[in-house]
Amino acid sequence: MGIKIVETALRDGHQSLFATRMTTDEVVSMAKILDDAGYYAMEVWGGATFDACMRFLNEDPWERLRKIRAVCKKTKLQMLFRGQNILGYRHYSDDVVDMFCKKSIENGIDIIRVFDALNDIRNLQQAVKSTKKYGGECQIALSYTTSPVHTIEYYVNLAKEIEKLGADSLCIKDMAGVLTPEDAKKLFSALKKGTSLPLELHSHCTGGICEMTYMAAIENGCDIIDTALSPLSGGTAQPSTQAFNVALKDTKYDPALNVAALHECEPVMEKVKAKYLANGLLNPKALSVNPNILTYQVPGGMLSNLMSQLKAQNAMDKYDEVLKEVPRVRKDMGYPPLVTPLSQMVGTQAVLNVMTGVRYKMVAKEIKDYLHGKYGKAPAPVDPEIAKSIIGDDEVITCRPADLLAPEFEALKEKYKDIARCDEDVLSLALFENVAIEFLNKKYNPAPEVEVEEFNVVI
């Protein structure tokens, strides 16, 4: 049985390289061809696609999913889902999580990959339950990072809990591309012994070691790998699909993909890539290798975010100082993995610490919420002195954060009955309220086209 391949170009590929700006027509034109490639699944939705569709492309994300489903008759469709955060940046009530899983599956998703930024299993429970309830396949992804607490034993123990929770498979989500070949060897062989779940690896090429890491994982029990078709592979994205198909050919790991379909899609994707290079959304820097991330553990998207924050304040000279501050803030906060939304929070706090010249003189609201336990349990104890200086003797919640949230869906449905025409619209409003209000108003009440009357003026 060969290695299974999940194609990521249509979601993570363009999210990592040019801020998720591929249009629905572009995605559909490629999905149609790639449906014949013989993938295990195609990742086409979730992550930042939902927000970017409405905010930047004036497109309905649900419509995108339905159009992809209509042309993909053979391949499973997969999405990325941030546990209790769904696709947003705060925790949502259980009824909203449940409805989102229901509607995602109804509109065409087969596999929901669920992760929590803190690997707090409590924040995954509802999403797993709902995915299974509506007939979806549920994969739990563990955010991979290194720290004194993130040991092989830590991941194996979590994998056992995940199996009990009812997940169908387990993914190691190495969002910063920092898993080394040697660590992959140890991690996957330990996971193979500790759990019977199929194992997948998701990583990024930013650090320059990703292909070697994938091979080490494959040789030590990894069953599925995430790759991207070559025009949207490498750099801050995943390794090349074609390269792995060739590298593993005639071995017991041979993915046996349909090369003709891959070749047919390449020029279509090359043309799209050229468009984003020309309009500046694809920065050539995103295609290069940066081994420094192996030291600072900063994912590619977070690096560009830090750069834009510093540029806006005319402080690019502080870039190295901020990079060095990131691991310090992370240690103070109990070593959270640097993945959305924690990566943005830690990054912003590092910028504030450097810019003010006094650590924690100014503190982001989200960091205060994190210290109050509103995002879940920190992997390691938070520095007690720093916590006290920020939130004093405030009570820190120890229950599952969503237990404190009242149901929201019906109230939102009532609130927006004038602009929401279906449950999918209500969910868009739940996740990105202001953006969705503007988008739905434009969608359902388009501005009338102004007729221009031409006439000749006789002078």
C-alpha positions in Angstrom: 0.0 0.0 0.0 1.6 3.3 -1.1 1.7 6.6 0.7 -1.5 8.6 0.4 -1.3 12.2 -0.8 -3.4 15.1 0.3 -3.1 18.0 -2.3 -2.9 21.4 -0.5 -2.3 23.9 -3.4 -6.0 24.9 -3.5 -6.0 25.9 0.2 -2.7 26.1 2.1 -0.6 26.5 -1.0 -2.0 29.9 -1.9 -2.7 30.8 1.7 1.0 30.4 2.5 2.3 32.0 -0.6 -0.1 34.9 -1.4 -2.5 35.4 1.4 -5.3 33.2 0.1 -6.2 35.4 -2.8 -7.0 32.7 -5.5 -10.5 33.3 -6.9 -13.2 30.6 -6.9 -13.0 30.4 -10.7 -9.2 29.7 -10.5 -9.7 27.1 -7.8 -12.5 25.3 -9.7 -10.6 25.2 -13.0 -7.8 23.3 -11.2 -9.9 21.1 -9.0 -11.7 19.8 -12.0 -8.4 18.5 -13.5 -6.9 17.3 -10.2 -10.0 15.2 -9.5 -8.4 12.7 -11.8 -5.0 12.7 -10.1 -5.7 9.8 -7.6 -5.2 11.8 -4.4 -6.5 10.6 -1.1 -8.0 14.0 -0.6 -7.8 17.6 -1.7 -7.7 20.4 0.9 -9.8 23.1 -0.6 -11.5 25.1 2.2 -11.2 26.4 5.7 -8.2 28.1 7.1 -8.2 31.7 5.8 -10.2 31.0 2.7 -13.5 31.8 4.3 -12.5 35.3 5.5 -10.5 36.1 2.4 -13.4 35.2 0.1 -15.8 37.7 1.6 -13.2 40.4 2.7 -11.0 40.6 -0.4 -12.7 38.8 -3.3 -16.4 39.6 -2.8 -17.2 35.9 -3.1 -19.4 33.6 -1.0 -17.2 30.9 0.6 -20.1 28.5 0.7 -20.6 29.0 -3.0 -17.0 28.2 -3.6 -17.3 24.9 -1.8 -20.5 23.9 -3.7 -18.8 24.7 -7.1 -15.7 22.6 -6.2 -17.9 19.7 -5.1 -19.8 19.9 -8.3 -16.6 19.2 -10.4 -15.0 16.8 -7.9 -16.7 13.4 -8.3 -13.9 11.1 -7.3 -11.8 12.8 -4.6 -12.6 13.5 -1.0 -12.6 17.2 -0.1 -10.9 18.3 3.1 -11.1 21.5 5.2 -9.1 23.0 8.1 -11.1 23.9 11.2 -9.8 25.6 14.4 -11.7 23.6 17.0 -13.9 25.8 19.1 -12.6 28.9 17.1 -14.0 27.3 13.9 -12.4 29.7 11.3 -12.6 32.8 13.4 -10.4 34.2 16.2 -12.5 33.6 19.4 -14.3 30.7 20.9 -17.9 30.1 19.6 -20.7 28.3 21.4 -21.3 24.6 20.8 -24.4 25.1 18.8 -22.5 27.3 16.3 -19.7 24.7 16.0 -22.3 22.0 15.5 -24.2 23.9 12.8 -20.9 24.8 11.0 -19.9 21.1 10.9 -23.4 20.2 9.6 -23.4 22.8 6.9 -19.8 22.1 5.8 -20.6 18.4 5.3 -23.9 19.2 3.6 -22.2 21.6 1.1 -19.5 19.1 0.1 -16.8 18.5 2.8 -15.8 14.9 3.5 -12.9 15.3 5.9 -12.7 18.0 8.7 -9.2 18.5 10.0 -9.6 19.9 13.5 -6.9 21.5 15.6 -6.5 23.6 18.7 -3.7 26.1 19.0 -2.9 24.9 22.5 -3.5 21.2 21.8 -6.2 21.5 24.5 -8.3 18.4 23.8 -11.4 20.0 25.5 -11.5 22.6 22.7 -11.7 19.8 20.1 -14.5 17.7 21.7 -17.5 19.4 20.1 -16.1 19.6 16.6 -15.2 15.8 16.7 -18.7 15.0 18.0 -20.5 17.1 15.4 -18.3 15.9 12.5 -19.1 12.3 13.3 -22.8 13.0 14.0 -23.2 14.4 10.4 -21.3 11.6 8.7 -18.0 13.3 8.2 -14.5 11.9 8.6 -12.7 13.7 11.5 -9.0 14.1 11.6 -7.4 15.7 14.7 -4.2 17.7 14.0 -1.7 18.3 16.8 0.2 21.6 16.6 3.8 20.6 16.5 6.4 22.7 18.3 9.5 22.2 20.5 9.9 23.2 24.1 10.8 21.6 27.4 7.2 20.3 27.6 6.7 19.3 24.0 8.4 15.9 24.2 7.7 12.7 22.2 5.9 11.4 25.3 3.7 14.5 25.3 2.6 13.8 21.7 2.1 10.1 22.2 -0.1 10.7 25.3 -2.2 13.2 23.3 -2.5 10.7 20.4 -4.0 8.1 22.8 -6.5 10.7 24.1 -7.4 11.6 20.5 -8.1 7.9 19.7 -10.4 7.7 22.6 -12.2 10.8 21.5 -13.3 9.1 18.3 -11.0 10.7 15.6 -10.5 8.8 12.4 -6.9 9.8 11.9 -4.1 11.9 13.4 -2.1 14.6 11.8 1.1 16.2 13.0 0.7 19.8 12.0 4.1 21.4 11.7 3.0 24.9 10.9 6.4 26.5 11.1 8.3 23.7 9.3 10.6 23.1 12.3 10.3 19.3 12.6 13.7 17.9 11.9 14.3 14.5 10.1 15.8 13.0 13.3 12.8 14.1 15.4 10.3 13.0 12.8 11.9 9.5 12.9 11.5 9.3 16.7 8.1 10.9 16.8 6.5 8.8 14.1 7.9 5.5 15.3 6.7 6.3 18.8 3.2 7.3 17.5 3.0 4.1 15.4 3.5 2.1 18.6 1.3 4.2 20.7 -1.8 4.4 18.5 -3.6 2.5 15.7 -4.8 5.7 14.0 -3.6 6.4 10.4 -0.8 9.1 10.7 -0.4 12.2 8.5 2.3 14.8 8.3 1.7 18.5 7.3 4.7 20.8 7.2 6.2 23.8 5.3 9.4 24.2 3.3 10.4 27.5 4.9 13.3 26.0 6.9 14.7 24.1 4.0 14.5 20.6 5.6 10.9 19.6 4.9 11.5 17.0 2.1 14.1 15.2 4.3 11.7 15.3 7.2 8.9 13.8 5.1 11.1 10.9 4.0 12.1 10.2 7.6 8.4 10.2 8.7 7.4 8.0 5.8 10.1 5.4 6.6 8.9 5.4 10.2 5.2 4.9 9.9 3.6 8.0 8.4 0.7 7.0 6.1 -0.3 10.3 4.5 1.6 13.4 3.5 0.5 16.9 2.5 2.0 18.2 -0.7 1.3 21.0 -3.2 1.4 20.8 -7.0 4.8 22.2 -8.0 3.8 25.8 -9.1 2.5 26.5 -5.6 5.0 24.4 -3.6 8.2 25.2 -1.8 9.1 28.3 0.2 6.4 28.9 2.8 4.1 26.2 1.3 4.3 22.4 1.2 6.8 20.2 -0.8 6.1 19.4 -4.4 3.5 16.7 -5.2 5.3 15.7 -8.5 8.7 15.5 -6.7 7.3 13.0 -4.1 5.5 11.0 -6.8 8.8 10.6 -8.6 11.0 10.1 -5.5 8.7 7.3 -4.2 8.1 5.6 -7.5 8.9 1.9 -7.7 9.2 1.7 -3.9 6.6 0.2 -1.5 5.6 3.8 -0.8 4.7 4.6 -4.4 1.7 7.0 -4.4 0.9 6.0 -8.0 -0.7 9.3 -8.9 -2.0 10.0 -12.4 0.9 12.0 -13.9 -1.2 13.0 -16.9 -3.6 14.9 -14.7 -0.8 16.6 -12.8 0.9 17.7 -16.0 -2.4 19.0 -17.4 -2.9 21.2 -14.3 0.6 22.6 -14.2 0.3 25.2 -16.9 -3.1 26.4 -15.5 -1.5 26.8 -12.1 1.6 28.4 -13.6 -0.5 31.0 -15.3 -2.3 31.8 -12.0 1.1 32.0 -10.2 2.4 34.5 -12.8 -0.6 36.7 -12.2 0.1 37.0 -8.5 3.8 37.5 -9.0 3.0 40.3 -11.4 0.4 42.0 -9.2 2.8 41.8 -6.2 0.7 39.6 -3.9 3.2 36.8 -4.3 6.4 38.2 -2.9 9.4 36.2 -4.3 10.7 36.1 -0.7 7.9 33.7 0.1 9.5 31.2 -2.3 12.9 31.2 -0.7 14.3 29.2 2.2 15.0 30.8 5.6 16.7 28.4 8.0 16.5 31.1 10.8 13.0 29.9 11.5 14.5 26.7 12.9 16.0 28.9 15.6 13.1 31.3 16.2 10.3 28.8 15.5 8.3 31.6 13.7 6.0 30.4 10.9 6.2 32.1 7.5 2.8 33.9 7.9 3.9 35.3 11.2 7.2 36.5 9.8 5.4 38.6 7.2 2.9 39.8 9.8 5.8 41.0 12.0 7.4 42.8 9.1 4.2 44.6 8.2 3.7 45.7 11.8 7.3 47.1 12.0 7.1 48.7 8.5 3.9 50.5 9.6 5.7 52.0 12.5 8.8 52.7 10.5 10.8 50.4 12.7 12.3 47.7 10.5 15.6 48.3 12.3 14.0 46.5 15.3 13.3 43.3 13.3 16.1 41.2 14.7 15.3 42.4 18.3 11.7 41.4 17.8 12.6 38.0 16.5 14.7 37.4 19.6 11.8 38.6 21.8 9.3 36.1 20.3 10.8 33.0 22.1 11.0 34.9 25.4 7.3 35.9 25.2 6.5 32.3 24.3 8.4 31.0 27.3 6.6 33.5 29.6 3.3 32.4 28.3 3.9 28.7 29.0 5.2 27.7 25.5 2.1 27.9 23.4 2.6 26.6 19.8 3.0 29.5 17.3 -0.2 28.9 15.3 -3.3 31.1 14.7 -4.4 32.8 16.9 -1.5 32.3 19.3 1.2 33.2 16.7 -0.5 36.7 16.1 -0.8 37.3 19.9 2.8 36.3 20.8 4.1 38.3 17.8 2.2 41.4 18.6 3.3 41.3 22.3 6.9 40.9 21.2 6.6 44.0 19.0 5.0 45.9 21.9 7.7 44.8 24.3 10.5 46.0 21.9 8.8 49.2 20.8 7.9 50.5 24.3 11.3 49.4 25.7 9.6 48.0 28.8 8.4 44.4 28.7 4.7 44.1 29.2 4.2 47.9 29.8 1.5 47.6 27.1 -0.4 44.3 26.8 -2.6 43.1 24.0 -6.2 42.4 25.1 -5.9 38.8 23.7 -2.9 38.1 25.9 -5.0 39.2 28.9 -7.8 36.8 27.8 -5.2 34.1 27.3 -3.9 34.6 30.9 -7.5 34.5 32.1 -7.8 31.0 30.6 -10.2 32.0 27.9 -8.3 30.2 25.2 -7.8 27.0 27.2 -4.9 25.5 29.2 -1.4 26.6 28.5 1.0 23.7 27.7 3.3 24.7 30.6 2.7 27.0 33.6 2.7 30.7 32.7 5.4 32.8 34.4 3.6 33.7 37.7 5.2 37.1 38.2 4.4 38.2 34.7 0.8 36.9 35.0 0.3 38.8 38.3 1.7 42.0 36.8 -0.8 41.8 33.9 -4.0 40.4 35.5 -3.4 40.8 39.2 -5.4 38.4 41.3 -8.2 37.9 38.7 -9.8 34.5 38.7 -8.4 32.2 36.0 -11.0 29.8 34.5 -10.1 26.1 34.6 -13.2 24.7 32.9 -13.6 24.2 29.1 -13.9 27.8 27.9 -17.0 27.0 25.7 -18.9 25.8 28.8 -19.2 29.5 29.7 -20.8 30.4 26.4 -24.6 30.6 25.9 -26.0 29.3 22.6 -25.6 31.9 19.9 -27.1 30.6 16.7 -30.8 31.3 17.1 -30.1 34.7 18.5 -27.9 35.6 15.5 -30.6 34.2 13.1 -33.1 36.5 14.7 -30.8 39.5 14.8 -29.9 39.2 11.1 -33.3 37.9 9.7 -33.3 40.9 7.3 -30.0 40.0 5.6 -29.4 36.3 6.2 -31.4 34.1 3.7 -30.1 30.8 4.9 -28.2 29.1 7.8 -24.9 29.4 5.8 -25.4 33.2 5.8 -26.0 33.2 9.6 -22.7 31.2 10.1 -20.8 33.7 7.9 -22.2 36.5 10.2 -21.3 34.5 13.3 -17.7 34.2 12.3 -16.9 37.5 10.6 -19.8 39.8 11.5 -18.8 43.2 10.0 -17.2 41.7 6.9 -20.3 39.4 6.3 -22.8 42.3 6.8 -21.1 44.3 4.1 -20.7 41.2 1.8 -24.3 40.0 2.2 -25.7 43.5 1.7 -23.8 43.7 -1.6 -24.7 40.2 -2.6 -28.5 40.5 -2.1 -28.9 44.2 -2.8 -26.4 45.0 -5.6 -26.1 48.6 -6.5 -28.2 49.4 -9.6 -26.1 49.8 -12.8 -26.1 53.4 -13.8 -27.1 53.8 -17.4 -25.1 56.4 -19.3 -27.0 58.2 -22.0 -24.8 59.2 -24.9 -25.7 62.4 -26.8 -24.0 64.8 -29.1 -23.6 68.3 -28.0 -24.0 70.8 -30.9 -22.0 73.9 -30.3 
